[in-house]
Amino acid sequence: MANRLAIRRAEFEAWVLTARPGESIEYHRGMLGADRDKATSRLDGDRRKELNAIARCAYDLAVLGKLTLVQRRMGREDFSYLAIRASG
């Protein structure tokens, strides 16, 4: 299982500002729910906090219609979490 923060928050925010509609970025690899939780995460505290910040930002932008969030199963307990820039 990968369990890794695929990108830093500053990189994610910069991508959001410059991405064209349809472009995507992987922001996490692993199991997002488990990796965000202190009790189950394999990430250290700083990386877990950064993942939480990215996930919150991605969710907020998805609610606003700026991003579409998807996940791809890569294997057992292994997902790639993607943000896709929406056309709006």
PDB file of N, CA, C and O in Angstrom, chain B, residues numbered from 101:
ATOM      1  N   MET B 101       0.840  -1.171   0.000  1.00  0.00           N
ATOM      2  CA  MET B 101       0.000   0.000   0.000  1.00  0.00           C
ATOM      3  C   MET B 101       0.891   1.242   0.000  1.00  0.00           C
ATOM      4  O   MET B 101       1.905   1.288   0.696  1.00  0.00           O
ATOM      5  N   ALA B 102       0.509   2.234  -0.775  1.00  0.00           N
ATOM      6  CA  ALA B 102       1.354   3.404  -0.988  1.00  0.00           C
ATOM      7  C   ALA B 102       1.356   4.364   0.195  1.00  0.00           C
ATOM      8  O   ALA B 102       2.430   4.731   0.671  1.00  0.00           O
ATOM      9  N   ASN B 103       0.193   4.783   0.686  1.00  0.00           N
ATOM     10  CA  ASN B 103       0.063   5.736   1.790  1.00  0.00           C
ATOM     11  C   ASN B 103       1.074   6.866   1.703  1.00  0.00           C
ATOM     12  O   ASN B 103       2.028   6.929   2.478  1.00  0.00           O
ATOM     13  N   ARG B 104       0.852   7.741   0.764  1.00  0.00           N
ATOM     14  CA  ARG B 104       1.772   8.861   0.631  1.00  0.00           C
ATOM     15  C   ARG B 104       1.019  10.114   0.236  1.00  0.00           C
ATOM     16  O   ARG B 104       0.021  10.066  -0.483  1.00  0.00           O
ATOM     17  N   LEU B 105       1.508  11.207   0.711  1.00  0.00           N
ATOM     18  CA  LEU B 105       0.987  12.504   0.313  1.00  0.00           C
ATOM     19  C   LEU B 105       1.597  12.795  -1.051  1.00  0.00           C
ATOM     20  O   LEU B 105       2.813  12.957  -1.162  1.00  0.00           O
ATOM     21  N   ALA B 106       0.782  12.863  -2.076  1.00  0.00           N
ATOM     22  CA  ALA B 106       1.287  12.984  -3.439  1.00  0.00           C
ATOM     23  C   ALA B 106       1.765  14.395  -3.775  1.00  0.00           C
ATOM     24  O   ALA B 106       2.568  14.582  -4.689  1.00  0.00           O
ATOM     25  N   ILE B 107       1.269  15.384  -3.033  1.00  0.00           N
ATOM     26  CA  ILE B 107       1.587  16.768  -3.348  1.00  0.00           C
ATOM     27  C   ILE B 107       1.485  17.600  -2.068  1.00  0.00           C
ATOM     28  O   ILE B 107       0.752  17.242  -1.146  1.00  0.00           O
ATOM     29  N   ARG B 108       2.197  18.671  -2.019  1.00  0.00           N
ATOM     30  CA  ARG B 108       2.123  19.586  -0.880  1.00  0.00           C
ATOM     31  C   ARG B 108       0.996  20.587  -1.092  1.00  0.00           C
ATOM     32  O   ARG B 108       0.562  20.818  -2.221  1.00  0.00           O
ATOM     33  N   ARG B 109       0.533  21.173  -0.007  1.00  0.00           N
ATOM     34  CA  ARG B 109      -0.605  22.099  -0.091  1.00  0.00           C
ATOM     35  C   ARG B 109      -0.313  23.272  -1.020  1.00  0.00           C
ATOM     36  O   ARG B 109      -1.158  23.621  -1.844  1.00  0.00           O
ATOM     37  N   ALA B 110       0.840  23.877  -0.911  1.00  0.00           N
ATOM     38  CA  ALA B 110       1.181  25.018  -1.765  1.00  0.00           C
ATOM     39  C   ALA B 110       1.171  24.621  -3.241  1.00  0.00           C
ATOM     40  O   ALA B 110       0.723  25.391  -4.090  1.00  0.00           O
ATOM     41  N   GLU B 111       1.658  23.437  -3.541  1.00  0.00           N
ATOM     42  CA  GLU B 111       1.648  22.944  -4.925  1.00  0.00           C
ATOM     43  C   GLU B 111       0.213  22.723  -5.407  1.00  0.00           C
ATOM     44  O   GLU B 111      -0.125  23.047  -6.546  1.00  0.00           O
ATOM     45  N   PHE B 112      -0.627  22.167  -4.527  1.00  0.00           N
ATOM     46  CA  PHE B 112      -2.026  21.941  -4.885  1.00  0.00           C
ATOM     47  C   PHE B 112      -2.716  23.265  -5.166  1.00  0.00           C
ATOM     48  O   PHE B 112      -3.415  23.395  -6.171  1.00  0.00           O
ATOM     49  N   GLU B 113      -2.534  24.236  -4.303  1.00  0.00           N
ATOM     50  CA  GLU B 113      -3.175  25.533  -4.479  1.00  0.00           C
ATOM     51  C   GLU B 113      -2.683  26.229  -5.751  1.00  0.00           C
ATOM     52  O   GLU B 113      -3.473  26.863  -6.450  1.00  0.00           O
ATOM     53  N   ALA B 114      -1.387  26.115  -6.056  1.00  0.00           N
ATOM     54  CA  ALA B 114      -0.848  26.692  -7.284  1.00  0.00           C
ATOM     55  C   ALA B 114      -1.448  25.999  -8.512  1.00  0.00           C
ATOM     56  O   ALA B 114      -1.768  26.656  -9.503  1.00  0.00           O
ATOM     57  N   TRP B 115      -1.598  24.674  -8.443  1.00  0.00           N
ATOM     58  CA  TRP B 115      -2.197  23.936  -9.542  1.00  0.00           C
ATOM     59  C   TRP B 115      -3.634  24.405  -9.782  1.00  0.00           C
ATOM     60  O   TRP B 115      -4.035  24.604 -10.929  1.00  0.00           O
ATOM     61  N   VAL B 116      -4.404  24.580  -8.721  1.00  0.00           N
ATOM     62  CA  VAL B 116      -5.796  25.022  -8.852  1.00  0.00           C
ATOM     63  C   VAL B 116      -5.861  26.344  -9.612  1.00  0.00           C
ATOM     64  O   VAL B 116      -6.755  26.539 -10.435  1.00  0.00           O
ATOM     65  N   LEU B 117      -4.939  27.239  -9.349  1.00  0.00           N
ATOM     66  CA  LEU B 117      -4.956  28.559  -9.983  1.00  0.00           C
ATOM     67  C   LEU B 117      -4.579  28.509 -11.460  1.00  0.00           C
ATOM     68  O   LEU B 117      -4.982  29.384 -12.227  1.00  0.00           O
ATOM     69  N   THR B 118      -3.817  27.506 -11.869  1.00  0.00           N
ATOM     70  CA  THR B 118      -3.311  27.469 -13.244  1.00  0.00           C
ATOM     71  C   THR B 118      -3.897  26.346 -14.096  1.00  0.00           C
ATOM     72  O   THR B 118      -3.711  26.345 -15.313  1.00  0.00           O
ATOM     73  N   ALA B 119      -4.594  25.400 -13.493  1.00  0.00           N
ATOM     74  CA  ALA B 119      -5.104  24.242 -14.235  1.00  0.00           C
ATOM     75  C   ALA B 119      -6.185  24.651 -15.225  1.00  0.00           C
ATOM     76  O   ALA B 119      -7.005  25.531 -14.964  1.00  0.00           O
ATOM     77  N   ARG B 120      -6.154  23.991 -16.352  1.00  0.00           N
ATOM     78  CA  ARG B 120      -7.183  24.190 -17.374  1.00  0.00           C
ATOM     79  C   ARG B 120      -8.282  23.156 -17.179  1.00  0.00           C
ATOM     80  O   ARG B 120      -8.032  22.088 -16.621  1.00  0.00           O
ATOM     81  N   PRO B 121      -9.483  23.456 -17.626  1.00  0.00           N
ATOM     82  CA  PRO B 121     -10.568  22.483 -17.506  1.00  0.00           C
ATOM     83  C   PRO B 121     -10.167  21.114 -18.060  1.00  0.00           C
ATOM     84  O   PRO B 121      -9.613  21.009 -19.154  1.00  0.00           O
ATOM     85  N   GLY B 122     -10.455  20.078 -17.288  1.00  0.00           N
ATOM     86  CA  GLY B 122     -10.131  18.708 -17.679  1.00  0.00           C
ATOM     87  C   GLY B 122      -8.798  18.210 -17.171  1.00  0.00           C
ATOM     88  O   GLY B 122      -8.561  17.002 -17.149  1.00  0.00           O
ATOM     89  N   GLU B 123      -7.914  19.117 -16.759  1.00  0.00           N
ATOM     90  CA  GLU B 123      -6.624  18.688 -16.213  1.00  0.00           C
ATOM     91  C   GLU B 123      -6.834  18.102 -14.822  1.00  0.00           C
ATOM     92  O   GLU B 123      -7.732  18.515 -14.087  1.00  0.00           O
ATOM     93  N   SER B 124      -5.995  17.141 -14.475  1.00  0.00           N
ATOM     94  CA  SER B 124      -6.137  16.492 -13.171  1.00  0.00           C
ATOM     95  C   SER B 124      -4.801  16.412 -12.457  1.00  0.00           C
ATOM     96  O   SER B 124      -3.732  16.536 -13.054  1.00  0.00           O
ATOM     97  N   ILE B 125      -4.908  16.201 -11.154  1.00  0.00           N
ATOM     98  CA  ILE B 125      -3.724  16.049 -10.317  1.00  0.00           C
ATOM     99  C   ILE B 125      -4.037  15.035  -9.226  1.00  0.00           C
ATOM    100  O   ILE B 125      -5.130  15.035  -8.659  1.00  0.00           O
ATOM    101  N   GLU B 126      -3.079  14.180  -8.939  1.00  0.00           N
ATOM    102  CA  GLU B 126      -3.222  13.249  -7.823  1.00  0.00           C
ATOM    103  C   GLU B 126      -2.781  13.975  -6.555  1.00  0.00           C
ATOM    104  O   GLU B 126      -1.663  14.484  -6.474  1.00  0.00           O
ATOM    105  N   TYR B 127      -3.678  14.016  -5.565  1.00  0.00           N
ATOM    106  CA  TYR B 127      -3.320  14.701  -4.329  1.00  0.00           C
ATOM    107  C   TYR B 127      -3.076  13.744  -3.175  1.00  0.00           C
ATOM    108  O   TYR B 127      -2.575  14.152  -2.128  1.00  0.00           O
ATOM    109  N   HIS B 128      -3.425  12.473  -3.353  1.00  0.00           N
ATOM    110  CA  HIS B 128      -3.117  11.478  -2.316  1.00  0.00           C
ATOM    111  C   HIS B 128      -3.152  10.092  -2.914  1.00  0.00           C
ATOM    112  O   HIS B 128      -3.863   9.827  -3.884  1.00  0.00           O
ATOM    113  N   ARG B 129      -2.364   9.207  -2.313  1.00  0.00           N
ATOM    114  CA  ARG B 129      -2.361   7.794  -2.681  1.00  0.00           C
ATOM    115  C   ARG B 129      -2.397   6.988  -1.401  1.00  0.00           C
ATOM    116  O   ARG B 129      -1.522   7.141  -0.549  1.00  0.00           O
ATOM    117  N   GLY B 130      -3.387   6.139  -1.251  1.00  0.00           N
ATOM    118  CA  GLY B 130      -3.554   5.322  -0.052  1.00  0.00           C
ATOM    119  C   GLY B 130      -5.027   5.141   0.232  1.00  0.00           C
ATOM    120  O   GLY B 130      -5.793   4.779  -0.662  1.00  0.00           O
ATOM    121  N   MET B 131      -5.437   5.389   1.468  1.00  0.00           N
ATOM    122  CA  MET B 131      -6.849   5.364   1.855  1.00  0.00           C
ATOM    123  C   MET B 131      -7.132   6.674   2.582  1.00  0.00           C
ATOM    124  O   MET B 131      -6.783   6.832   3.752  1.00  0.00           O
ATOM    125  N   LEU B 132      -7.755   7.592   1.892  1.00  0.00           N
ATOM    126  CA  LEU B 132      -7.898   8.965   2.378  1.00  0.00           C
ATOM    127  C   LEU B 132      -8.516   9.044   3.768  1.00  0.00           C
ATOM    128  O   LEU B 132      -7.979   9.722   4.644  1.00  0.00           O
ATOM    129  N   GLY B 133      -9.621   8.371   3.977  1.00  0.00           N
ATOM    130  CA  GLY B 133     -10.280   8.441   5.285  1.00  0.00           C
ATOM    131  C   GLY B 133      -9.385   7.964   6.406  1.00  0.00           C
ATOM    132  O   GLY B 133      -9.268   8.634   7.433  1.00  0.00           O
ATOM    133  N   ALA B 134      -8.752   6.822   6.229  1.00  0.00           N
ATOM    134  CA  ALA B 134      -7.871   6.264   7.252  1.00  0.00           C
ATOM    135  C   ALA B 134      -6.624   7.122   7.430  1.00  0.00           C
ATOM    136  O   ALA B 134      -6.151   7.310   8.551  1.00  0.00           O
ATOM    137  N   ASP B 135      -6.094   7.640   6.333  1.00  0.00           N
ATOM    138  CA  ASP B 135      -4.863   8.426   6.411  1.00  0.00           C
ATOM    139  C   ASP B 135      -5.078   9.804   7.019  1.00  0.00           C
ATOM    140  O   ASP B 135      -4.121  10.428   7.478  1.00  0.00           O
ATOM    141  N   ARG B 136      -6.306  10.287   7.030  1.00  0.00           N
ATOM    142  CA  ARG B 136      -6.607  11.577   7.647  1.00  0.00           C
ATOM    143  C   ARG B 136      -6.836  11.453   9.149  1.00  0.00           C
ATOM    144  O   ARG B 136      -6.769  12.453   9.864  1.00  0.00           O
ATOM    145  N   ASP B 137      -7.098  10.272   9.630  1.00  0.00           N
ATOM    146  CA  ASP B 137      -7.433  10.038  11.029  1.00  0.00           C
ATOM    147  C   ASP B 137      -6.174   9.733  11.840  1.00  0.00           C
ATOM    148  O   ASP B 137      -5.382   8.867  11.469  1.00  0.00           O
ATOM    149  N   LYS B 138      -6.001  10.442  12.936  1.00  0.00           N
ATOM    150  CA  LYS B 138      -4.816  10.276  13.780  1.00  0.00           C
ATOM    151  C   LYS B 138      -4.643   8.832  14.256  1.00  0.00           C
ATOM    152  O   LYS B 138      -3.519   8.337  14.341  1.00  0.00           O
ATOM    153  N   ALA B 139      -5.741   8.162  14.563  1.00  0.00           N
ATOM    154  CA  ALA B 139      -5.679   6.804  15.112  1.00  0.00           C
ATOM    155  C   ALA B 139      -5.281   5.759  14.076  1.00  0.00           C
ATOM    156  O   ALA B 139      -4.741   4.714  14.440  1.00  0.00           O
ATOM    157  N   THR B 140      -5.534   6.016  12.795  1.00  0.00           N
ATOM    158  CA  THR B 140      -5.292   4.992  11.772  1.00  0.00           C
ATOM    159  C   THR B 140      -4.264   5.382  10.718  1.00  0.00           C
ATOM    160  O   THR B 140      -3.874   4.547   9.902  1.00  0.00           O
ATOM    161  N   SER B 141      -3.826   6.614  10.720  1.00  0.00           N
ATOM    162  CA  SER B 141      -2.919   7.099   9.680  1.00  0.00           C
ATOM    163  C   SER B 141      -1.523   6.521   9.816  1.00  0.00           C
ATOM    164  O   SER B 141      -1.013   6.330  10.920  1.00  0.00           O
ATOM    165  N   ARG B 142      -0.926   6.249   8.686  1.00  0.00           N
ATOM    166  CA  ARG B 142       0.485   5.846   8.643  1.00  0.00           C
ATOM    167  C   ARG B 142       1.387   7.044   8.341  1.00  0.00           C
ATOM    168  O   ARG B 142       2.610   6.919   8.286  1.00  0.00           O
ATOM    169  N   LEU B 143       0.765   8.200   8.146  1.00  0.00           N
ATOM    170  CA  LEU B 143       1.530   9.422   7.904  1.00  0.00           C
ATOM    171  C   LEU B 143       1.932  10.044   9.233  1.00  0.00           C
ATOM    172  O   LEU B 143       1.221   9.913  10.229  1.00  0.00           O
ATOM    173  N   ASP B 144       3.080  10.723   9.241  1.00  0.00           N
ATOM    174  CA  ASP B 144       3.459  11.422  10.466  1.00  0.00           C
ATOM    175  C   ASP B 144       2.520  12.612  10.657  1.00  0.00           C
ATOM    176  O   ASP B 144       1.775  12.975   9.747  1.00  0.00           O
ATOM    177  N   GLY B 145       2.559  13.208  11.833  1.00  0.00           N
ATOM    178  CA  GLY B 145       1.620  14.268  12.196  1.00  0.00           C
ATOM    179  C   GLY B 145       1.586  15.436  11.230  1.00  0.00           C
ATOM    180  O   GLY B 145       0.509  15.899  10.856  1.00  0.00           O
ATOM    181  N   ASP B 146       2.759  15.921  10.816  1.00  0.00           N
ATOM    182  CA  ASP B 146       2.793  17.067   9.904  1.00  0.00           C
ATOM    183  C   ASP B 146       2.192  16.723   8.547  1.00  0.00           C
ATOM    184  O   ASP B 146       1.430  17.512   7.988  1.00  0.00           O
ATOM    185  N   ARG B 147       2.522  15.570   8.022  1.00  0.00           N
ATOM    186  CA  ARG B 147       1.975  15.165   6.717  1.00  0.00           C
ATOM    187  C   ARG B 147       0.471  14.892   6.812  1.00  0.00           C
ATOM    188  O   ARG B 147      -0.276  15.188   5.879  1.00  0.00           O
ATOM    189  N   ARG B 148       0.039  14.337   7.919  1.00  0.00           N
ATOM    190  CA  ARG B 148      -1.388  14.088   8.102  1.00  0.00           C
ATOM    191  C   ARG B 148      -2.145  15.422   8.142  1.00  0.00           C
ATOM    192  O   ARG B 148      -3.208  15.548   7.533  1.00  0.00           O
ATOM    193  N   LYS B 149      -1.607  16.411   8.851  1.00  0.00           N
ATOM    194  CA  LYS B 149      -2.241  17.729   8.912  1.00  0.00           C
ATOM    195  C   LYS B 149      -2.277  18.374   7.530  1.00  0.00           C
ATOM    196  O   LYS B 149      -3.264  19.008   7.155  1.00  0.00           O
ATOM    197  N   GLU B 150      -1.199  18.207   6.782  1.00  0.00           N
ATOM    198  CA  GLU B 150      -1.162  18.771   5.433  1.00  0.00           C
ATOM    199  C   GLU B 150      -2.175  18.066   4.525  1.00  0.00           C
ATOM    200  O   GLU B 150      -2.844  18.716   3.722  1.00  0.00           O
ATOM    201  N   LEU B 151      -2.289  16.758   4.650  1.00  0.00           N
ATOM    202  CA  LEU B 151      -3.292  16.017   3.885  1.00  0.00           C
ATOM    203  C   LEU B 151      -4.694  16.501   4.236  1.00  0.00           C
ATOM    204  O   LEU B 151      -5.522  16.687   3.344  1.00  0.00           O
ATOM    205  N   ASN B 152      -4.970  16.703   5.503  1.00  0.00           N
ATOM    206  CA  ASN B 152      -6.280  17.208   5.917  1.00  0.00           C
ATOM    207  C   ASN B 152      -6.563  18.572   5.295  1.00  0.00           C
ATOM    208  O   ASN B 152      -7.683  18.836   4.857  1.00  0.00           O
ATOM    209  N   ALA B 153      -5.564  19.429   5.256  1.00  0.00           N
ATOM    210  CA  ALA B 153      -5.745  20.759   4.663  1.00  0.00           C
ATOM    211  C   ALA B 153      -6.025  20.652   3.158  1.00  0.00           C
ATOM    212  O   ALA B 153      -6.896  21.350   2.639  1.00  0.00           O
ATOM    213  N   ILE B 154      -5.301  19.793   2.468  1.00  0.00           N
ATOM    214  CA  ILE B 154      -5.521  19.610   1.029  1.00  0.00           C
ATOM    215  C   ILE B 154      -6.908  19.029   0.778  1.00  0.00           C
ATOM    216  O   ILE B 154      -7.638  19.500  -0.094  1.00  0.00           O
ATOM    217  N   ALA B 155      -7.266  18.006   1.546  1.00  0.00           N
ATOM    218  CA  ALA B 155      -8.571  17.362   1.362  1.00  0.00           C
ATOM    219  C   ALA B 155      -9.709  18.347   1.623  1.00  0.00           C
ATOM    220  O   ALA B 155     -10.697  18.352   0.889  1.00  0.00           O
ATOM    221  N   ARG B 156      -9.585  19.180   2.658  1.00  0.00           N
ATOM    222  CA  ARG B 156     -10.613  20.189   2.935  1.00  0.00           C
ATOM    223  C   ARG B 156     -10.711  21.202   1.797  1.00  0.00           C
ATOM    224  O   ARG B 156     -11.806  21.559   1.362  1.00  0.00           O
ATOM    225  N   CYS B 157      -9.562  21.654   1.323  1.00  0.00           N
ATOM    226  CA  CYS B 157      -9.523  22.615   0.221  1.00  0.00           C
ATOM    227  C   CYS B 157     -10.161  22.009  -1.033  1.00  0.00           C
ATOM    228  O   CYS B 157     -10.978  22.653  -1.690  1.00  0.00           O
ATOM    229  N   ALA B 158      -9.788  20.778  -1.359  1.00  0.00           N
ATOM    230  CA  ALA B 158     -10.341  20.107  -2.538  1.00  0.00           C
ATOM    231  C   ALA B 158     -11.853  19.962  -2.410  1.00  0.00           C
ATOM    232  O   ALA B 158     -12.585  20.217  -3.366  1.00  0.00           O
ATOM    233  N   TYR B 159     -12.319  19.559  -1.245  1.00  0.00           N
ATOM    234  CA  TYR B 159     -13.757  19.398  -1.021  1.00  0.00           C
ATOM    235  C   TYR B 159     -14.488  20.738  -1.173  1.00  0.00           C
ATOM    236  O   TYR B 159     -15.518  20.815  -1.844  1.00  0.00           O
ATOM    237  N   ASP B 160     -13.958  21.773  -0.557  1.00  0.00           N
ATOM    238  CA  ASP B 160     -14.592  23.095  -0.644  1.00  0.00           C
ATOM    239  C   ASP B 160     -14.684  23.562  -2.096  1.00  0.00           C
ATOM    240  O   ASP B 160     -15.705  24.115  -2.507  1.00  0.00           O
ATOM    241  N   LEU B 161     -13.628  23.344  -2.868  1.00  0.00           N
ATOM    242  CA  LEU B 161     -13.644  23.750  -4.274  1.00  0.00           C
ATOM    243  C   LEU B 161     -14.600  22.884  -5.089  1.00  0.00           C
ATOM    244  O   LEU B 161     -15.201  23.362  -6.051  1.00  0.00           O
ATOM    245  N   ALA B 162     -14.744  21.627  -4.715  1.00  0.00           N
ATOM    246  CA  ALA B 162     -15.703  20.756  -5.396  1.00  0.00           C
ATOM    247  C   ALA B 162     -17.131  21.228  -5.128  1.00  0.00           C
ATOM    248  O   ALA B 162     -17.965  21.230  -6.034  1.00  0.00           O
ATOM    249  N   VAL B 163     -17.411  21.624  -3.898  1.00  0.00           N
ATOM    250  CA  VAL B 163     -18.745  22.136  -3.554  1.00  0.00           C
ATOM    251  C   VAL B 163     -19.064  23.391  -4.375  1.00  0.00           C
ATOM    252  O   VAL B 163     -20.210  23.612  -4.765  1.00  0.00           O
ATOM    253  N   LEU B 164     -18.054  24.192  -4.628  1.00  0.00           N
ATOM    254  CA  LEU B 164     -18.232  25.409  -5.422  1.00  0.00           C
ATOM    255  C   LEU B 164     -18.280  25.140  -6.927  1.00  0.00           C
ATOM    256  O   LEU B 164     -18.511  26.057  -7.715  1.00  0.00           O
ATOM    257  N   GLY B 165     -18.064  23.885  -7.325  1.00  0.00           N
ATOM    258  CA  GLY B 165     -18.098  23.531  -8.740  1.00  0.00           C
ATOM    259  C   GLY B 165     -16.797  23.773  -9.478  1.00  0.00           C
ATOM    260  O   GLY B 165     -16.762  23.706 -10.707  1.00  0.00           O
ATOM    261  N   LYS B 166     -15.728  24.053  -8.752  1.00  0.00           N
ATOM    262  CA  LYS B 166     -14.427  24.323  -9.370  1.00  0.00           C
ATOM    263  C   LYS B 166     -13.651  23.042  -9.680  1.00  0.00           C
ATOM    264  O   LYS B 166     -12.850  23.014 -10.614  1.00  0.00           O
ATOM    265  N   LEU B 167     -13.884  21.981  -8.898  1.00  0.00           N
ATOM    266  CA  LEU B 167     -13.192  20.710  -9.072  1.00  0.00           C
ATOM    267  C   LEU B 167     -14.196  19.571  -9.058  1.00  0.00           C
ATOM    268  O   LEU B 167     -15.281  19.678  -8.485  1.00  0.00           O
ATOM    269  N   THR B 168     -13.809  18.480  -9.701  1.00  0.00           N
ATOM    270  CA  THR B 168     -14.496  17.208  -9.556  1.00  0.00           C
ATOM    271  C   THR B 168     -13.499  16.273  -8.884  1.00  0.00           C
ATOM    272  O   THR B 168     -12.349  16.173  -9.312  1.00  0.00           O
ATOM    273  N   LEU B 169     -13.934  15.594  -7.843  1.00  0.00           N
ATOM    274  CA  LEU B 169     -13.051  14.696  -7.104  1.00  0.00           C
ATOM    275  C   LEU B 169     -13.404  13.255  -7.440  1.00  0.00           C
ATOM    276  O   LEU B 169     -14.571  12.865  -7.410  1.00  0.00           O
ATOM    277  N   VAL B 170     -12.385  12.473  -7.759  1.00  0.00           N
ATOM    278  CA  VAL B 170     -12.583  11.064  -8.083  1.00  0.00           C
ATOM    279  C   VAL B 170     -11.499  10.241  -7.392  1.00  0.00           C
ATOM    280  O   VAL B 170     -10.468  10.759  -6.962  1.00  0.00           O
ATOM    281  N   GLN B 171     -11.767   8.956  -7.302  1.00  0.00           N
ATOM    282  CA  GLN B 171     -10.751   8.040  -6.791  1.00  0.00           C
ATOM    283  C   GLN B 171     -10.674   6.853  -7.724  1.00  0.00           C
ATOM    284  O   GLN B 171     -11.678   6.422  -8.291  1.00  0.00           O
ATOM    285  N   ARG B 172      -9.461   6.328  -7.876  1.00  0.00           N
ATOM    286  CA  ARG B 172      -9.222   5.148  -8.693  1.00  0.00           C
ATOM    287  C   ARG B 172      -8.652   4.059  -7.810  1.00  0.00           C
ATOM    288  O   ARG B 172      -7.695   4.277  -7.067  1.00  0.00           O
ATOM    289  N   ARG B 173      -9.250   2.889  -7.899  1.00  0.00           N
ATOM    290  CA  ARG B 173      -8.709   1.754  -7.146  1.00  0.00           C
ATOM    291  C   ARG B 173      -7.443   1.292  -7.857  1.00  0.00           C
ATOM    292  O   ARG B 173      -7.456   0.991  -9.051  1.00  0.00           O
ATOM    293  N   MET B 174      -6.355   1.242  -7.101  1.00  0.00           N
ATOM    294  CA  MET B 174      -5.073   0.805  -7.646  1.00  0.00           C
ATOM    295  C   MET B 174      -4.732  -0.603  -7.158  1.00  0.00           C
ATOM    296  O   MET B 174      -3.912  -1.297  -7.759  1.00  0.00           O
ATOM    297  N   GLY B 175      -5.360  -1.008  -6.080  1.00  0.00           N
ATOM    298  CA  GLY B 175      -5.110  -2.313  -5.478  1.00  0.00           C
ATOM    299  C   GLY B 175      -5.877  -2.412  -4.178  1.00  0.00           C
ATOM    300  O   GLY B 175      -6.708  -1.562  -3.858  1.00  0.00           O
ATOM    301  N   ARG B 176      -5.588  -3.455  -3.443  1.00  0.00           N
ATOM    302  CA  ARG B 176      -6.259  -3.657  -2.160  1.00  0.00           C
ATOM    303  C   ARG B 176      -5.864  -2.533  -1.189  1.00  0.00           C
ATOM    304  O   ARG B 176      -4.681  -2.314  -0.928  1.00  0.00           O
ATOM    305  N   GLU B 177      -6.859  -1.838  -0.667  1.00  0.00           N
ATOM    306  CA  GLU B 177      -6.635  -0.715   0.249  1.00  0.00           C
ATOM    307  C   GLU B 177      -5.670   0.324  -0.314  1.00  0.00           C
ATOM    308  O   GLU B 177      -4.882   0.921   0.418  1.00  0.00           O
ATOM    309  N   ASP B 178      -5.745   0.524  -1.614  1.00  0.00           N
ATOM    310  CA  ASP B 178      -4.845   1.445  -2.299  1.00  0.00           C
ATOM    311  C   ASP B 178      -5.637   2.194  -3.367  1.00  0.00           C
ATOM    312  O   ASP B 178      -6.078   1.611  -4.357  1.00  0.00           O
ATOM    313  N   PHE B 179      -5.807   3.492  -3.149  1.00  0.00           N
ATOM    314  CA  PHE B 179      -6.556   4.331  -4.069  1.00  0.00           C
ATOM    315  C   PHE B 179      -5.724   5.547  -4.456  1.00  0.00           C
ATOM    316  O   PHE B 179      -4.914   6.044  -3.673  1.00  0.00           O
ATOM    317  N   SER B 180      -5.941   6.007  -5.667  1.00  0.00           N
ATOM    318  CA  SER B 180      -5.371   7.264  -6.137  1.00  0.00           C
ATOM    319  C   SER B 180      -6.496   8.287  -6.092  1.00  0.00           C
ATOM    320  O   SER B 180      -7.549   8.078  -6.695  1.00  0.00           O
ATOM    321  N   TYR B 181      -6.286   9.382  -5.388  1.00  0.00           N
ATOM    322  CA  TYR B 181      -7.289  10.431  -5.232  1.00  0.00           C
ATOM    323  C   TYR B 181      -6.932  11.585  -6.163  1.00  0.00           C
ATOM    324  O   TYR B 181      -5.845  12.157  -6.074  1.00  0.00           O
ATOM    325  N   LEU B 182      -7.859  11.918  -7.057  1.00  0.00           N
ATOM    326  CA  LEU B 182      -7.608  12.908  -8.092  1.00  0.00           C
ATOM    327  C   LEU B 182      -8.568  14.077  -7.988  1.00  0.00           C
ATOM    328  O   LEU B 182      -9.738  13.917  -7.641  1.00  0.00           O
ATOM    329  N   ALA B 183      -8.053  15.237  -8.291  1.00  0.00           N
ATOM    330  CA  ALA B 183      -8.872  16.439  -8.468  1.00  0.00           C
ATOM    331  C   ALA B 183      -8.814  16.787  -9.943  1.00  0.00           C
ATOM    332  O   ALA B 183      -7.732  16.849 -10.528  1.00  0.00           O
ATOM    333  N   ILE B 184      -9.964  17.012 -10.544  1.00  0.00           N
ATOM    334  CA  ILE B 184     -10.057  17.390 -11.950  1.00  0.00           C
ATOM    335  C   ILE B 184     -10.643  18.782 -12.027  1.00  0.00           C
ATOM    336  O   ILE B 184     -11.689  19.063 -11.441  1.00  0.00           O
ATOM    337  N   ARG B 185      -9.958  19.656 -12.756  1.00  0.00           N
ATOM    338  CA  ARG B 185     -10.423  21.033 -12.890  1.00  0.00           C
ATOM    339  C   ARG B 185     -11.700  21.048 -13.709  1.00  0.00           C
ATOM    340  O   ARG B 185     -11.730  20.551 -14.835  1.00  0.00           O
ATOM    341  N   ALA B 186     -12.748  21.617 -13.147  1.00  0.00           N
ATOM    342  CA  ALA B 186     -14.033  21.720 -13.830  1.00  0.00           C
ATOM    343  C   ALA B 186     -13.998  22.876 -14.818  1.00  0.00           C
ATOM    344  O   ALA B 186     -13.115  23.731 -14.755  1.00  0.00           O
ATOM    345  N   SER B 187     -14.950  22.896 -15.717  1.00  0.00           N
ATOM    346  CA  SER B 187     -14.971  23.948 -16.747  1.00  0.00           C
ATOM    347  C   SER B 187     -15.560  25.254 -16.247  1.00  0.00           C
ATOM    348  O   SER B 187     -15.442  26.285 -16.908  1.00  0.00           O
ATOM    349  N   GLY B 188     -16.203  25.216 -15.066  1.00  0.00           N
ATOM    350  CA  GLY B 188     -16.845  26.426 -14.546  1.00  0.00           C
ATOM    351  C   GLY B 188     -15.975  27.279 -13.702  1.00  0.00           C
ATOM    352  O   GLY B 188     -16.416  28.320 -13.214  1.00  0.00           O
TER     353      GLY B 188
END
